[in-house]
Amino acid sequence: MPYVESTIVIDAPARLVYELAKDQERFPQFMPDVETVTILERRPGGAISRWKTLVEEAPIEWTEEDRFDDAALRIDYALLEGDLDKFEGAWTFEHRDGRTHVVLGVDFDFGVPTLAELIGPTLEKKVRENSEMMLAAPQTASRAIARNEQVLLCHSSAVA
């Protein structure tokens, strides 16, 4: 079963980046291959989410359980049902050197050995690309927040 791990370093506090990553319903704004993310159920420490994506123009849908560990700044997710046999992994957020280091691991299996042989490298590439887009989503959002704060600070200074 393929495993893909992607990393990004973001110039924002780890808590902010973690909270932005928990806001999964906004991912389609940053990820062209993600059509929708719907939160089916919110619960203390987690959620059940339904994802609709495209991989090489083929629709792939699944429902996953997301577990949020606010103390450890960690998000674990695991497939409950859908078009894959296995799809699970974790996001970790570590503040070091004044920046946030985010790691996203994805362990997946499409469950069709012949399909895996034929398009396995393409699927792995798409999972990697999607992982990198997922990592870029909180980075883009944190930059937007920083810009808005700067605009507000400039506006406040101009008014004062």
Secondary structure, 3 states (H helix, E strand, C coil): CCEEEEEEEECCCHHHHHHHHHCHHHHHHHCCCEEEEEEEEEECCEEEEEEEEEECCEEEEEEEEEEEECCCCEEEEEEEEECCCEEEEEEEEEEECCEEEEEEEEEEECCCHHHHHHHHHHHHHHHHHHHHHHHHHHHHHHHHHHHHHHHHHHHHHHHC
